[in-house]
Amino acid sequence: MEETTFLTVPGLASSGPAHWQTLWEKDFPTKFRRVEQTNWDLPVCRDWVERLNEEIQKLQNPVYLIAHSLGCLTVIHWAKNYSSDHIKGVFLVAPADAETSRNLSFVEGFSPIPRIQLPFESVVIASTNDQYASIERTAEFAQAWGSKFINIGVKGHINANSRIGIWPQGQTLLESFIKSVEEKQKAFIEVE
């Protein structure tokens, strides 16, 4: 993980101090930068996407987006409207289902969720008992986005309430994803 920069895209309430995104940022402060939203508690999709785009436009080096929950949908809506050659891949953890989750009835503009093929490598990490999205719906999203799908079992919303701390399994999954992306890019360059 030392040679790559990561842009974290949190969900509601900016993930919080015990969330794995926050812990990763603390452990690797020079490698991780958070996309800060103006309003973390009353999300408006248009505003969140524009804020993400502002951060992406500042990029000068290749990065991976590390998104969680509503942050995943922010990335998907961003990809529907914008592009950047700086995005190497996206790591989408527990995408929230803004179309069906009653827990998200107050969010604005995230539904309908775009069913688009993402223009970069992506992986979706899901749990079988996520209160914000069923495993079946998450698998459907992953297929529509052209993402690799990984079911990690009973982990809730894969957040601080899941009691996973720094989430070592997530770090392993991220490292594996990066290795896969880099191998594909290397193979592509060799073919050319």
Disulfide bonds with the S-S distance in Angstrom:
none
